[in-house]
Amino acid sequence: MSERSRPSAVLPGLTVADVERQLEGRAEVLAAARRSHAELRKVLSGPRWRRALLRRPERVPALVAEARSVEEALERVQRRAELEAWPDDTPVLREARELAALRERLRRLARRRLNVLTVVPEDVSLEESLTRLDALVRQPARWALKPGEVLVFENDSWLRSDLAPPFTVWKQELTRRLVLTVGTVLALTFLLFLFVPRSMESWLMGFLVTFVLATMGSQLLSAGRIRLTSERLIWAPMFGEPREVRWGTIPPDGFRLEHSLDLRLEGDWRLHAGAVQRAPEVALLVELHRQAPLRGAARAGVRLDTVAVFPAKLGNRKGFCVLGPQGLSFIPEGKAPQALRAVTGRPTALRNFESDQVLDALRWLPEAEFDACVMRMVEATGGAAWARANARYVPGAPVWKKIRIEHAGLTLTGHVQWAQQDAAERILREWPR
């Protein structure tokens, strides 16, 4: 006698089929859901789960679409089992419990897969996890700029040494890591020769050589290319697919710079950019573009060209001068964290940058907003601001050699780089002499 035709232990005289019929099709819903959940769990458990999802684009939407009916069927079976005191071996009740356990295992698996790509709350539901996972798999990051997207910064592969001057922080940090690794191996080798029997030396030396090559290789293979745009940060590792993080999705604590070399961001994607060339500069730009007032300002695609920023001295103090049509501002050297906080309104853990880098990034702002930020930086750093009407430009040498401006017995001196020479000359033509 088949299981479905046997008398039911639930109600005398009823078969299992009769009990399932009273559930009005919910038993069939549970059976079909169990099959679809088991198939999807098998897909996500495999090493090529992304390709498997892409091959069957209907799989996740179909499972999500049936979620409400599945949950209703599970609740109905559980409620009837409690009211009618069904025994534990009732087939439909056993099916419901197995499906509930399978859904929970699938939820944890989907969350683990999703957590590799992005930040996931602990209490995320199965359907939400699957929906977000499916969306990320089907909408990968694109290295190419989107229509209307403006490129803010681009750093090529570490192989392009011409993109950065020698002895940058990136090279210093990478050199430090390699020196530490090689130094450790040499010290271990010396100890091995002293204390290890000679019969083991060849095996141990092979192990050490492998260790050195693996360490150096991991540093090099973690490198890649990086782009900052008006909308997002894009990281293209040497091996693997690009990742991106949109500025508006990064939480306040979702960004950090590690060892002056590695960037970690959390947003709509989780991103780790290793061995980043000019990493402190990139980190500063991320810090500025991910929040007000600079977030989204680059969408206009226009940088302010009515000011010149250059290193200068005010008396004996070194710093940076912002020269504009209506006056100048001086920001002392070594006050970059205070200057950045004055702009963003938040403290920062970033180091190894200077105020002129902040000023250069702020040139994506309109003139009025730029001037307001500069004044806050002056106040926060104990700098100075002179109005053009009260100051005097002392001409003589070309601006790329020396600029001299006097005010109330004080003298500011400096010079501009070639990129800002035209702007400085145009501004100073209107200054009193």
Disulfide bonds with the S-S distance in Angstrom:
none
